[in-house]
Amino acid sequence: MSEHTIPTTTLGADGPEVGVQGLGCMGMSFAYGPADADASRATLERALDLGVTLYDTADAYGAGDNERFLAPFLAAHRDEVVLATKFALSIPPDEPTRRIVRNDPPYIRQAVEGSLRRLEVDVIDLYYMHRRDVNIPIEETVGVMAELVREGKVKQLGLSEVTAGELRAAHAVHPIAVVQSEWSLFSRDIEAAVVPAARELGVTLVPYSPLGRGFLTGSFADASQDLGEDDIRRTMPRFTGDNAAANAALLAPVREAAEAHGVTPAQIALAWVHQQARVHGLPVVPIPGTRRPSRVEENTAATRITLTESELASLDPIADKVAGPRYADMTFTSAGRE
Ligand SMILES: NC(=O)c1ccc[n+]([C@@H]2O[C@H](COP(=O)([O-])OP(=O)(O)OC[C@H]3O[C@@H](n4cnc5c(N)ncnc54)[C@H](OP(=O)(O)O)[C@@H]3O)[C@@H](O)[C@H]2O)c1
């Protein structure tokens, strides 16, 4: 164990110990423009060296490409990694940019077989419902997921972007180990109901986009000008035009805290998310996404930063001032149904 290995926490009430920060692998194949495959592979390896064990993918990231990309890494490190993937975003063969949300039992059975095949593994450690299809009772969806546990195809169950009510109904069918939802200095809607329900039920919170998809780091200011044509951040209302300009002005307290600690704004954004574990009294394992080994070093180092009460007091109000929603269509998020 190196001096820079991150601490661990528990995934669900009786789950495995995982590094307190995971790695989001989506950008290695999808969403944020072209990726350098060699740098991405080096990132996977460096993360493991530093104690990161929860690796996050989904079948929808590049229509299976991200799962296929991870297969050789998993073959080399299967026992060291807690592998999480997801189902629910079906891609019509003739419309590769479209996503249809599906939670029905035949679709889930087909999806899990596809993920196992592409990942080249016998079992998925953590299997998530990626988005909720409101036409299917959640009990029915989780019922099939529970069958997958009994059949040995998956070990633990997770839900992404569910409401507190949906989480409770699901948990009554089978223990839910993890809720994965957006949580950052810019996105705090889950704190009202989802986080308290997770704490009560012994569910671990896995915040996605903890760096606000990179916006909190200051690496881009307006997605429509600074990012490529195929970058999905151009479709997100808070990252373009007047909203982006107003939101960039909210980052001053992040920069001030960074200067005070001699660290980067990215590290302050992550330290804030890590600190929510103490604030809300439950395990929190953010999964920042990066394709660069140096950024894994930077991001994991954020686990060693403690923000002061006065820094929290200047960072906490930011979220309420953010202009524009997280997605153009919020009906697929928990906040859109809460
Ligand atoms: N459940 C869901 O619906 C859902 C939705 C979105 C994402 N996710 C998962 O959550 C993971 C993380 O979310 P995300 O990737 O959307 O957003 P994020 O982690 O908030 O931000 C990722 C962006 O920040 C950049 N970045 C990372 N570290 C940085 C640093 N230290 N300094 C400056 N820039 C940095 C990355 O660029 P580089 O790659 O170039 O470093 C990338 O553009 C994804 O990979 C995916 O696995 C899940």
The ligand as an SDF file (V2000), in Angstrom:
LIG
                    3D

 48 52  0  0  0  0  0  0  0  0999 V2000
  -25.7700    7.2870  -14.1640 N   0  0  0  0  0  0  0  0  0  0  0  0
  -25.7580    8.2190  -15.0850 C   0  0  0  0  0  0  0  0  0  0  0  0
  -26.7870    8.5740  -15.6520 O   0  0  0  0  0  0  0  0  0  0  0  0
  -24.4390    8.8580  -15.4550 C   0  0  0  0  0  0  0  0  0  0  0  0
  -24.4360   10.0700  -16.1790 C   0  0  0  0  0  0  0  0  0  0  0  0
  -23.1910   10.6500  -16.4810 C   0  0  0  0  0  0  0  0  0  0  0  0
  -22.0110   10.0340  -16.0770 C   0  0  0  0  0  0  0  0  0  0  0  0
  -22.0510    8.8430  -15.3950 N   0  0  0  0  0  0  0  0  0  0  0  0
  -20.8200    8.1840  -14.9390 C   0  0  0  0  0  0  0  0  0  0  0  0
  -20.1220    9.0980  -14.0910 O   0  0  0  0  0  0  0  0  0  0  0  0
  -18.7870    9.2570  -14.5450 C   0  0  0  0  0  0  0  0  0  0  0  0
  -18.2890   10.6570  -14.2250 C   0  0  0  0  0  0  0  0  0  0  0  0
  -19.1390   11.6490  -14.7590 O   0  0  0  0  0  0  0  0  0  0  0  0
  -18.7280   12.5790  -15.9850 P   0  0  0  0  0  0  0  0  0  0  0  0
  -17.5780   11.9630  -16.6880 O   0  0  0  0  0  0  0  0  0  0  0  0
  -19.9910   12.8300  -16.7220 O   0  0  0  0  0  0  0  0  0  0  0  0
  -18.3490   13.9620  -15.3230 O   0  0  0  0  0  0  0  0  0  0  0  0
  -17.2240   14.4870  -14.3280 P   0  0  0  0  0  0  0  0  0  0  0  0
  -16.5520   13.3540  -13.6850 O   0  0  0  0  0  0  0  0  0  0  0  0
  -17.8930   15.5010  -13.4920 O   0  0  0  0  0  0  0  0  0  0  0  0
  -16.2410   15.2790  -15.3190 O   0  0  0  0  0  0  0  0  0  0  0  0
  -15.5330   14.6380  -16.3380 C   0  0  0  0  0  0  0  0  0  0  0  0
  -14.8510   15.7030  -17.1640 C   0  0  0  0  0  0  0  0  0  0  0  0
  -13.9130   16.3960  -16.3610 O   0  0  0  0  0  0  0  0  0  0  0  0
  -12.6090   16.3100  -16.9140 C   0  0  0  0  0  0  0  0  0  0  0  0
  -11.6880   16.1420  -15.7580 N   0  0  0  0  0  0  0  0  0  0  0  0
  -11.5530   15.0740  -14.9530 C   0  0  0  0  0  0  0  0  0  0  0  0
  -10.6450   15.3140  -13.9850 N   0  0  0  0  0  0  0  0  0  0  0  0
  -10.2020   16.5760  -14.1990 C   0  0  0  0  0  0  0  0  0  0  0  0
   -9.2620   17.3910  -13.5440 C   0  0  0  0  0  0  0  0  0  0  0  0
   -8.6010   16.9760  -12.4660 N   0  0  0  0  0  0  0  0  0  0  0  0
   -9.0280   18.6400  -14.0430 N   0  0  0  0  0  0  0  0  0  0  0  0
   -9.7020   19.0990  -15.1330 C   0  0  0  0  0  0  0  0  0  0  0  0
  -10.6170   18.3540  -15.7980 N   0  0  0  0  0  0  0  0  0  0  0  0
  -10.8580   17.1110  -15.3270 C   0  0  0  0  0  0  0  0  0  0  0  0
  -12.6310   15.1310  -17.8410 C   0  0  0  0  0  0  0  0  0  0  0  0
  -11.7430   15.3080  -18.9180 O   0  0  0  0  0  0  0  0  0  0  0  0
  -10.5910   14.2090  -19.2790 P   0  0  0  0  0  0  0  0  0  0  0  0
  -11.2950   12.9140  -19.4910 O   0  0  0  0  0  0  0  0  0  0  0  0
  -10.0070   14.7470  -20.5270 O   0  0  0  0  0  0  0  0  0  0  0  0
   -9.6630   14.2100  -18.1100 O   0  0  0  0  0  0  0  0  0  0  0  0
  -14.0690   15.1610  -18.3390 C   0  0  0  0  0  0  0  0  0  0  0  0
  -14.2030   16.0520  -19.4170 O   0  0  0  0  0  0  0  0  0  0  0  0
  -18.8680    8.9190  -16.0440 C   0  0  0  0  0  0  0  0  0  0  0  0
  -17.6030    8.5600  -16.5670 O   0  0  0  0  0  0  0  0  0  0  0  0
  -19.8690    7.7890  -16.0550 C   0  0  0  0  0  0  0  0  0  0  0  0
  -19.2100    6.5650  -15.7470 O   0  0  0  0  0  0  0  0  0  0  0  0
  -23.2630    8.2730  -15.0700 C   0  0  0  0  0  0  0  0  0  0  0  0
  1  2  1  0
  2  3  2  0
  2  4  1  0
  4  5  1  0
  4 48  2  0
  5  6  2  0
  6  7  1  0
  7  8  2  0
  8  9  1  0
  8 48  1  0
  9 10  1  0
  9 46  1  0
 10 11  1  0
 11 12  1  0
 11 44  1  0
 12 13  1  0
 13 14  1  0
 14 15  2  0
 14 16  1  0
 14 17  1  0
 17 18  1  0
 18 19  2  0
 18 20  1  0
 18 21  1  0
 21 22  1  0
 22 23  1  0
 23 24  1  0
 23 42  1  0
 24 25  1  0
 25 26  1  0
 25 36  1  0
 26 27  1  0
 26 35  1  0
 27 28  2  0
 28 29  1  0
 29 30  1  0
 29 35  2  0
 30 31  1  0
 30 32  2  0
 32 33  1  0
 33 34  2  0
 34 35  1  0
 36 37  1  0
 36 42  1  0
 37 38  1  0
 38 39  2  0
 38 40  1  0
 38 41  1  0
 42 43  1  0
 44 45  1  0
 44 46  1  0
 46 47  1  0
M  CHG  2   8   1  16  -1
M  END
$$$$
